[in-house]
Amino acid sequence: MISTQRIARVAGYGMTQAADAYVYRPTCVEEINKIFDEARTAGRKVTLRGAGRSYGDGNIGSETLLIDITRMNRILSWDASTGIIDCQSGVTIENLWRFCLEDGYWPPVVTGTMYPTLGGALGMNVHGKNNYCQGTMGEHVIDMDVLFPNGELKTLTKDDDLFYAVISSAGLLGVITRVKLQMHHVASGNVDVWAEAAQNWDEQFALFEKYEHNSDYMVSWVDCFAKGAKAGRGQFHGAWYKDREDLASRVAEKQDLPALILGFFPKSLVWKVLKLVCNRPGMRFLNAAKQFASSTIGNNKMHDQSLVAFSFLLDYVPDWRKAYEPGGFIQYQTFIPKEHAKAVFAEQVRLQQEYKLESFLGVLKRHRPDKFLFSHAVDGYSMALDFKVTAKNRVRLWELAHKMNDLTLKHSGRFYFAKDSTLRPEDAAEYLGEGLPKFRKLKSKLDPEGLLVSDLGRRLKLS
C-alpha cells in the first residue's frame, strides 16, 4: 500500500498547473528501483521532478508516484586541473558554481535561475545566454548514468545514440542518476557587460549580428507594449569573460546577491511592490521607464558585474512569483530560424497588443542547432514572454498562444518543453517530426510498461 502521508500538492514554476501526487525523495539508485516496483504493485505511474523549475506541467503527474531527486546531491569527484566534475543528478547549478568557482571554473551553461538540478536541466536540455556559442547543457556532458524503468542501468556517452535521446526527453525515458560534466575555465568571477539601447526591431537584430562572433553572452530585453516605429525597442546586453586572474572575485561569498536594494530596502519586500503594478497599466509604465533609462543613463556603457548577478536575474528578487498570484503566469518561448525571426516576433507582439494581453517581459536570445532528439534549438533566435494568468483572461490567453503556435510552425519554428503550457498534441507532433516516432520506439523498449509519465506527456500524447 502507498502511504497517504506521501500525498502532496506539486505545481509547475508558473503556478498555473498543479497536481496531487505521492512524493518520494530517494537517495540512491536502489531506492529508485524500489519506487518503480511499488508503482507496478499499486498500478500507478511514475513522474520525475528535479527542483520544480519547469514552468508548466513537465514536472508534475496527477496521482503518480513522483520521484523528487533533490536528495541525490553528492559531488562524487572534482579535478581542478581539468575542470571535470562527477556528481549525482540532484546537484544544482548553484552547487556547481559554489563548489568550483574558487578553483577558476563556472558551469558551461546556466539558466536564468541557479536552482535547477542537473537531472532536470538535462531532461529539458536547458540553454542560456551563450547558446549561440556554447550550445545546451547536454553538449558539455562527458558521460552519465541512466536508470531505465526496465531495470537497466547504463552509462551513456556522446558515442551512444541513446545519449541524445535521454537528454531532452523531458524525463520520459529514464532517470539520470549521475553526471560527469566539463566545467568552463574562468580567470575572474566577474564579466564585462556592454549595454546598448535598441529603438526598434531592426536595431535589436543588428546588435546581435554585430556581437555574435566575439562575445561570450548575448541577451536583449524587449518592450512588448511599444507600437509603430518604436515596436521592438529594448536594451541589448553583451558580456565577455575577463582575462586577468582575480582570485578574490572567485570566492563564493563575494558572488552572493545583495539582500538590499539601494543599500536600505529589503529585496524580500520587493514582490509586494511588484504586485501593485503587476497589471497592464503598471507594466506599460515600467517598460516605458526602463526604455527611458536604457536610452539615457544606461546606454552605450561597459560595466563590471559578477557572474552570479549577470546570470541569475530570476534569483535577484526573492519570491517575485508572488506578484502573479493568485492565477500565476505562463512563460511562452518560441525558437525561429534567423531568416524569419524578426517578422515572426513582430507579429507575435502585434497579436498580443490586439488581444490586449501584452507580455510583461520579453527576452531575445541567439541560438544554434544541436543533435538532441527533442531539440528546441534552431540557427536563429528565441523570444521568451511572460503572461499573467487570471480567471478572466485564461481562455483568451490560450487562444492567443495557439495563434502564435500556428505562426511559429508556419515558419519552421520550435518549442521548449521546460516552458510550455499551451502546446496542443498536433503542434508537438509537427515540430518534433521524425523525432516523435523514434522516441516512441525507444519508449516501448526501455519502458515497456509505460511507467514514466508526466502531465505534459499526457497532454501532448507523446507516448
TORVEX-328066 format. One record per residue (C-alpha): residue in one letter; x, y, z. Coordinates in pm, whole numbers, padded with zeros to 5 digits, always signed. Example, Ala and Ser with C-alpha at 12.3 -4.5 7.8 and 13.67 -1.06 7.14 Angstrom:
2
A+01230-00450+00780 S+01367-00106+00714 
//
This chain:
463
M+00000+00000+00000 I+00118+00352-00082 S+00110+00570+00228 T-00135+00859+00208 Q+00117+01058+00409 R+00316+01090+00088 I+00038+01281-00087 A+00141+01639-00164 R+00029+01911-00399 V+00303+01992-00653 A+00297+02272-00907 G+00489+02396-01205 Y+00705+02703-01158 G+00444+02925-01321 M+00185+02820-01061 T-00086+02773-01325 Q-00085+02392-01318 A-00067+02160-01019 A-00149+01801-00922 D-00168+01574-00620 A+00099+01304-00623 Y+00272+01056-00393 V+00610+01222-00338 Y+00927+01015-00288 R+01276+01158-00227 P+01526+00877-00292 T+01896+00899-00206 C+02033+00622-00430 V+01965+00407-00737 E+01838+00115-00528 E+01564+00332-00379 I+01455+00446-00725 N+01424+00083-00833 K+01205+00015-00531 I+00979+00306-00630 F+00935+00157-00977 D+00848-00178-00814 E+00599-00009-00584 A+00437+00165-00881 R+00393-00170-01057 T+00238-00328-00749 A-00001-00036-00697 G-00089+00002-01064 R+00043+00359-01069 K+00268+00562-01298 V+00589+00748-01210 T+00682+01114-01270 L+01032+01265-01243 R+01094+01601-01081 G+01410+01795-01009 A+01385+02132-00837 G+01048+02207-00998 R+01172+02490-01223 S+00987+02384-01539 Y+00715+02644-01582 G+00423+02425-01690 D+00329+02060-01635 G+00655+01889-01733 N+00745+01804-01373 I+00404+01710-01233 G+00194+01397-01266 S-00162+01359-01146 E-00190+01074-00891 T+00151+00934-00983 L+00446+00831-00769 L+00662+01141-00805 I+01040+01098-00774 D+01198+01415-00635 I+01575+01378-00694 T+01691+01672-00483 R+01835+01449-00205 M+02069+01285-00457 N+02301+01584-00435 R+02650+01449-00365 I+02958+01566-00555 L+03149+01244-00620 S+03478+01379-00756 W+03635+01704-00874 D+03952+01759-01074 A+04058+02123-01057 S+04332+02063-01314 T+04086+01963-01587 G+03758+02115-01468 I+03579+01779-01476 I+03319+01724-01205 D+03133+01399-01132 C+02816+01423-00926 Q+02470+01290-00858 S+02190+01436-01065 G+02028+01623-00778 V+02322+01864-00764 T+02204+02211-00861 I+02363+02479-01077 E+02421+02671-00755 N+02603+02373-00603 L+02826+02361-00911 W+02938+02721-00912 R+02981+02743-00535 F+03200+02431-00536 C+03411+02510-00843 L+03438+02887-00885 E+03724+02939-00641 D+03928+02694-00849 G+03851+02901-01158 Y+03556+02715-01311 W+03198+02809-01391 P+02912+02593-01528 P+02937+02592-01909 V+02566+02670-01946 V+02336+02828-01688 T+01968+02919-01686 G+01820+03243-01552 T+01796+03083-01209 M+02067+02890-01023 Y+01832+02638-00862 P+01759+02370-01129 T+01912+02027-01070 L+02144+01870-01325 G+01896+01589-01381 G+01614+01830-01454 A+01838+02058-01661 L+01944+01767-01882 G+01594+01623-01904 M+01488+01951-02066 N+01837+02020-02212 V+01847+02378-02090 H+02017+02666-02266 G+02146+03005-02155 K+02255+03343-02286 N+02552+03176-02456 N+02363+02915-02659 Y+02486+03062-02989 C+02847+02981-02899 Q+02833+02709-02628 G+02513+02520-02709 T+02299+02349-02450 M+02390+02190-02117 G+02382+01845-02277 E+02671+01930-02509 H+02907+01954-02210 V+02825+01617-02053 I+03111+01365-02074 D+02909+01067-01955 M+02609+00993-01737 D+02434+00703-01566 V+02070+00645-01651 L+01832+00403-01479 F+01556+00284-01710 P+01218+00153-01591 N+01302-00191-01733 G+01574-00215-01466 E+01877-00142-01685 L+02139+00098-01550 K+02351+00228-01839 T+02645+00463-01866 L+02597+00675-02177 T+02847+00889-02368 K+02828+01102-02683 D+02912+00788-02881 D+02570+00644-02789 D+02259+00747-02983 L+02063+00698-02663 F+02265+00980-02504 Y+02096+01228-02739 A+01752+01084-02669 V+01760+01077-02288 I+01891+01433-02278 S+01592+01644-02395 S+01332+01368-02336 A+01158+01563-02056 G+01217+01280-01808 L+01008+01029-02002 L+01272+00769-02094 G+01478+00714-01778 V+01618+00859-01457 I+01951+01038-01489 T+02128+00944-01165 R+02491+01058-01218 V+02654+01316-01445 K+03016+01384-01539 L+03037+01740-01667 Q+03310+01955-01822 M+03312+02290-01642 H+03428+02612-01813 H+03751+02781-01702 V+03725+03145-01595 A+04003+03373-01473 S+03768+03602-01284 G+03434+03582-01110 N+03329+03895-01296 V+03239+03976-01656 D+03250+04294-01864 V+02893+04381-01966 W+02807+04616-02251 A+02463+04782-02255 E+02318+04937-02569 A+01966+05058-02640 A+01771+04943-02945 Q+01495+05167-03077 N+01315+04910-03294 W+01327+04554-03426 D+01591+04636-03690 E+01829+04770-03427 Q+01770+04469-03200 F+01877+04218-03460 A+02162+04437-03585 L+02313+04433-03234 F+02303+04053-03215 E+02468+04029-03558 K+02733+04281-03454 Y+02845+04097-03140 E+02772+03728-03205 H+03121+03646-03335 N+03325+03783-03045 S+03107+03788-02731 D+03063+03522-02463 Y+02698+03605-02385 M+02418+03799-02552 V+02064+03879-02440 S+01816+04159-02502 W+01505+04291-02332 V+01204+04384-02550 D+00922+04624-02462 C+00611+04440-02580 F+00388+04747-02531 A+00570+04960-02790 K+00396+05012-03126 G+00459+05156-03470 A+00810+05285-03536 K+00902+05204-03173 A+00793+04839-03192 G+01073+04605-03083 R+01257+04863-02877 G+01456+04750-02577 Q+01809+04704-02444 F+02083+04466-02557 H+02350+04326-02326 G+02668+04154-02438 A+02918+04008-02190 W+03280+03896-02201 Y+03487+03687-01961 K+03786+03868-01814 D+04140+03753-01897 R+04316+03868-01580 E+04336+03622-01290 D+04130+03753-00998 L+04103+03505-00711 A+03922+03750-00482 S+03624+03775-00720 R+03603+03395-00740 V+03532+03348-00370 A+03173+03226-00346 E+03075+03468-00071 K+03175+03761-00294 Q+02921+03641-00550 D+02620+03632-00318 L+02335+03853-00434 P+02271+04150-00201 A+01977+04140+00037 L+01904+04512-00006 I+01824+04743-00295 L+01997+05083-00288 G+02155+04971+00035 F+01844+05005+00251 F+01528+04848+00102 P+01490+04472+00171 K+01456+04274-00150 S+01229+04032+00035 L+00961+04303+00018 V+01002+04390-00349 W+00745+04136-00468 K+00479+04327-00271 V+00562+04642-00466 L+00565+04446-00792 K+00222+04304-00712 L+00078+04657-00710 V+00195+04715-01068 C+00151+04359-01200 N-00119+04468-01446 R-00136+04622-01793 P-00114+04990-01689 G+00157+04923-01433 M+00371+04715-01666 R+00322+04957-01956 F+00465+05229-01730 L+00754+05011-01605 N+00852+04910-01958 A+00844+05273-02072 A+01051+05380-01770 K+01304+05106-01839 Q+01329+05212-02202 F+01392+05574-02099 A+01665+05469-01855 S+01817+05230-02110 S+01831+05501-02376 T+01985+05765-02149 I+02184+05690-01834 G+02227+05319-01917 N+02317+05347-02285 N+02649+05265-02455 K+02826+05177-02134 M+03055+04895-02023 H+03029+04790-01661 D+03175+04525-01434 Q+02933+04263-01298 S+02965+03939-01107 L+02888+03619-01292 V+02606+03545-01048 A+02444+03889-01083 F+02468+03878-01463 S+02349+03518-01497 F+02071+03472-01243 L+01827+03759-01288 L+01538+03538-01177 D+01700+03499-00835 Y+01760+03870-00782 V+01422+03933-00618 P+01311+03664-00369 D+00957+03535-00413 W+00897+03751-00721 R+00644+03496-00848 K+00404+03601-00572 A+00339+03918-00770 Y+00149+03698-01018 E-00076+03534-00760 P-00343+03407-00743 G-00356+03294-01107 G+00016+03256-01173 F+00181+03310-01510 I+00299+03124-01817 Q+00626+03173-01996 Y+00587+03130-02368 Q+00903+03079-02575 T+00944+03009-02944 F+01259+02944-03150 I+01257+03081-03503 P+01512+03041-03788 K+01710+03361-03836 E+01561+03443-04176 H+01208+03461-04028 A+01272+03564-03667 K+01221+03940-03692 A+00893+03913-03881 V+00754+03635-03659 F+00839+03809-03332 A+00699+04139-03457 E+00374+03962-03547 Q+00362+03784-03210 V+00385+04120-03032 R+00124+04272-03263 L-00113+03985-03179 Q-00056+04040-02807 Q-00149+04404-02845 E-00456+04313-03049 Y-00570+04080-02769 K-00472+04339-02503 L-00259+04065-02344 E+00089+04210-02380 S+00375+04016-02227 F+00506+04192-01919 L+00861+04087-02008 G+01014+03997-02344 V+01362+03846-02379 L+01554+03777-02702 K+01840+03527-02734 R+02052+03387-03020 H+02069+03008-03078 R+02240+02734-03274 P+02108+02386-03368 D+02204+02063-03186 K+02166+01684-03222 F+01924+01608-02937 L+01604+01419-03008 F+01354+01670-02868 S+01567+01971-02954 H+01419+02317-02932 A+01719+02482-03096 V+01746+02638-03441 D+02001+02851-03622 G+01816+03161-03521 Y+01657+03337-03226 S+01415+03282-02942 M+01180+03519-02767 A+01057+03436-02417 L+00737+03606-02300 D+00578+03626-01954 F+00197+03640-01940 K-00005+03690-01625 V-00291+03439-01596 T-00626+03538-01445 A-00968+03377-01431 K-01089+03635-01684 N-00809+03612-01939 R-00718+03243-01933 V-00933+03134-02230 R-00825+03433-02443 L-00461+03382-02344 W-00463+03020-02461 E-00633+03132-02784 L-00356+03387-02835 A-00091+03125-02764 H-00243+02888-03019 K-00233+03162-03283 M+00133+03222-03201 N+00191+02845-03218 D+00044+02836-03569 L+00264+03128-03672 T+00572+02955-03532 L+00503+02627-03709 K+00435+02807-04037 H+00791+02938-04026 S+00961+02610-03921 G+00993+02720-03557 R+01030+02507-03248 F+00923+02497-02883 Y+01075+02421-02542 F+00911+02173-02305 A+01062+02336-01994 K+00849+02643-02058 D+00547+02503-02236 S+00192+02527-02105 T-00012+02576-02422 L+00100+02335-02695 R-00158+02102-02848 P-00072+01742-02946 E-00074+01830-03315 D+00169+02120-03251 A+00416+01889-03076 A+00385+01623-03347 E+00452+01876-03623 Y+00759+02037-03472 L+00913+01711-03344 G+00869+01546-03682 E+01051+01213-03714 G+01181+01254-03360 L+00844+01158-03215 P+00814+00807-03368 K+01181+00747-03280 F+01106+00845-02920 R+00804+00614-02907 K+01011+00323-03036 L+01272+00382-02765 K+00998+00423-02507 S+00849+00083-02589 K+01190-00079-02547 L+01318+00100-02236 D+00984+00150-02061 P+00760-00126-02200 E+00503-00082-01921 G+00479+00291-01984 L+00564+00370-01622 L+00724+00711-01679 V+00468+00981-01747 S+00406+01349-01681 D+00105+01571-01727 L+00293+01732-02017 G+00348+01394-02179 R-00019+01310-02136 R-00136+01648-02268 L+00080+01621-02580 K+00024+01247-02628 L+00397+01186-02655 S+00379+00817-02562 
//
